[in-house]
Amino acid sequence: MPQTPLEEAEKLEQLRALENGYRIKVPTTRYQSIGVDTEEDLEKVRRFFAVL
């Protein structure tokens, strides 16, 4: 599927599926998660796992 204008504007790839009629699910978990949206976030995660 090609990128949609909304996906490009919002930088959310999930919008591509939604705009093409697909349903998506977001599971819940009892575990704490770490979002990685930037290079800085990635470095934080790498530092976190380096000490484990």
C-alpha positions as CSV (number, residue, x, y, z in Angstrom):
1,M,0.0,0.0,0.0
2,P,1.4,3.4,-0.8
3,Q,1.7,6.0,1.9
4,T,-1.3,8.2,2.5
5,P,-1.2,12.0,2.9
6,L,-2.3,11.7,6.5
7,E,0.4,9.1,7.3
8,E,3.0,11.4,5.7
9,A,1.7,14.4,7.7
10,E,1.5,12.6,11.0
11,K,4.4,10.3,10.6
12,L,2.3,7.3,11.9
13,E,2.5,4.2,9.7
14,Q,-0.5,2.7,11.4
15,L,-2.7,5.3,9.6
16,R,-1.9,3.6,6.3
17,A,-3.6,0.4,7.4
18,L,-6.5,2.3,9.0
19,E,-7.1,4.5,5.9
20,N,-7.1,1.3,3.7
21,G,-9.9,-0.3,5.8
22,Y,-7.8,-2.5,8.0
23,R,-8.4,-2.9,11.7
24,I,-5.5,-2.8,14.2
25,K,-5.3,-3.9,17.8
26,V,-3.2,-2.5,20.6
27,P,-2.6,-5.1,23.3
28,T,-2.2,-4.2,26.9
29,T,0.5,-5.6,29.1
30,R,1.4,-5.7,32.7
31,Y,5.0,-4.8,31.8
32,Q,6.5,-1.4,31.5
33,S,7.5,-0.5,28.0
34,I,9.8,2.0,26.4
35,G,8.8,3.9,23.3
36,V,11.5,4.5,20.7
37,D,10.6,7.3,18.4
38,T,13.9,9.2,18.0
39,E,17.6,8.4,17.9
40,E,17.8,9.8,21.5
41,D,15.2,7.3,22.6
42,L,17.2,4.5,21.0
43,E,20.3,5.5,22.9
44,K,18.3,5.5,26.2
45,V,17.2,1.9,25.4
46,R,20.7,0.8,24.5
47,R,22.0,2.2,27.8
48,F,19.2,0.5,29.7
49,F,19.9,-2.9,28.2
50,A,23.7,-2.5,28.6
51,V,23.4,-2.5,32.4
52,L,21.2,-5.7,32.5
